[in-house]
């Protein structure tokens, strides 16, 4: 009986074996995959975790069809305003009261922030993924997607570890 010579395996057969291994493609781990389902800037606009203007602790801004309400469970501050007029900010403030977001941390010479826990989970999933897929919208605008609006320093694989560490810090702030 003749046994095959496993030492004679060439690089192409090793690559094809990695492609056949479940959960991999070309040797890349496909379990860390992000599929954008079309989240836009407005997908995370119903709640903002902010810094309370009175006690400087965590407060909530909850948005309904009619108004936006600021409430702090620590000091009892409560404010409301109509949500007919607001401005979408691209900085670390809420859209209605212009208060600083609770979930923010320095990262790579910038400020990394999340509006709420759902937004934080979206960022964690996106940054952690080695493979990021975006949907093809027939006739739609891909530039409306949140992923297209993220800064390049967050998207960069070079900054992945630093951004993930900052996201972990934000996760600890949310507890």
N, C-alpha and C positions, 0 to 999 in steps of 0.2 A: 504494500500500500504506500502510495506516494502522498506526502503531505504538502500542501502549497507553501511556497516560500513567502511568509508575511513580511520579511525584511525588504522584499523587492517592490513593495507598494509604492507607486509614484504619488506625487502631490495631487494630481487630478482625481485619483480614486479616493484619496483622503477627503478632498473637498466634496465629492459627490456623496460620500458616506455622511458627512456633516449635514448636507442638505436633506438626506433621507431620515435623519434622526428627528423624532417627533418634537415639535416646538422650536425648531431651528430653521433658518433659511440662510444658506451660505455661511454657516457657522455662527450666525448672530442669534442671540436669544430672543425669540419672538414672544415670550411670555411678558416682556416689558414693551408692550406695543400700545400706542395711543391712536385711537380712531376718533377723529373729530366728528361729532354728530351735528355740527352746525351751530355751536354756541356763539352768540353774538355779545357785544358789549352790554346789551340789555338783558342777557340771560340771568344775571345775578343782581338785579336791581330792586328786589322786594325787601331786602333787609341789609342794613349796614351796621357793622360793629364799630362804634366810635368812642372817642375819649370824652367823658362827661365834662361840660364846660364849668360845672360847679365843683365837683369833688375830684376830677382828674382820674376817675376809674372808668371801667367799661360800662358803656350805655348802648342801647339799641335804638336804631331808627327803623321803624317798620312802615312800609309803604302800602297803601290800599289804592283802590280806584279813585278815592275822593281826596285823601290827605296823606301826609307823612307825619308820623308821631315819634318824638324823641322821648324815651323813658330811661331813667336810671334807677335800678333797684337798690343802689347803695345809699343815695342821698334823697331820692324821691323826686328829682327834677322831672318835669313833664311839660313838653311843648308840642304844639301841632301847627301845621300850616297846610294850606291847599297845595296840591301837587300839580296844579294847572301849569305853573311855570317853574322850570328847573333847568339847570345847565349840566350837561354831562361833563364831568371833570376827568382829566387824565392824570391828576395828581392824587395824593393820598388823603383826599377829603370826601365826605359824602356829598351827594348832589343837592340836598335840600337845605341843610343847615350850615354847610361848609365847615363842619367840625373835622378834626383830624381822625383818621381811621385808627382803630385800636390795633389792628394787625398790620404792623409795619416794622421793618428792621433794615439796618444798613447791609448792603451786599454788593460786592464788586465795584465799589465807588458810587453806587446808586442807592435808592431806597426801594426795597421790595415790599409790596403791600398786597393785601387781599381785602375785598369788601366784606366778606362773611365766610362762614365755614364751608359752604358749597363752592365758593370761588377758590378758597384755599385748596380744597380737594382736587379741583380741576387743575390748578397749577402744579400740585404734587404729581398728579398722573401724567401731565404733559412733560414736565422736566425729567422725571424718572425714566420715561420711555426712550429706548434706543431707536425705535422705529416709530415715526410719526406720520400718520396718514390723514389726508384731508379729502373731504368729499368733492366730487365733481358736480357742480350745480349747472345744469343745462340752462343757459340764459341768465343765471344768477350771478351775483357779485361775490366773489371769494374774499374780496377786501373787507366785507362787512363782518367776517368771522373774527372772533376774539383772537384766535391763534395768529391771524395776519397782523393784528394790532400789538402783539407782544413785542417788547424791545429785543433787539438782536442779542444783547448780553444775556438775556434769560434763555433764549433759544440755543445759544452756543454750547456745544458739547464740552468745550474747554472749561466752562463755568459750572458744569452740572453739579459737581461736588459742593461748591460754595453755595450755589442756589438751593440745593437740597438741605444743606445745613441751616440756611436762613429760613427755609420753609418749616423745618423742624422747630426752630425757635418760635415762629409764628404759631405753630400747632400747640406749643407749650403755653403760649400767652392765652390761647383760647380756653384752656382748662379752668 
